[in-house]
Amino acid sequence: MSEHDQDHDKTPDSLPPVLSTEQADRVRRALAPVVASRGLWQMADAIGYAPMYVQAFLRGQLACTLHFATCVAHALDVDLDALVRGGGP
């Protein structure tokens, strides 16, 4: 089991497997500036997803799954609930 799968086991039960548009937008807003500063390939590696997947998500071409959001939260070192719901840490 990878680190990301272990983190997935800790996610709140109240979050759906595919996040709402509003929740996905929050993830996108948090991820975009980090990708811009660190680079797509480095962040894709940190997230554990292919660079083209991350790029497609940032362009709004893909829905945001709970697993992807969990991986993003881990890579950004932020709380998943705060990332998705917009609250503080």
Protein Blocks (a to p, Z undefined) as FASTA:
>chain_A
ZZklmmmmmpcfkbcfbdcfklmmmmmmmmmmmmmmnopklmmmmnopafklmmmmmnop
accdfklmmmmmmmnopafklmmnopaZZ
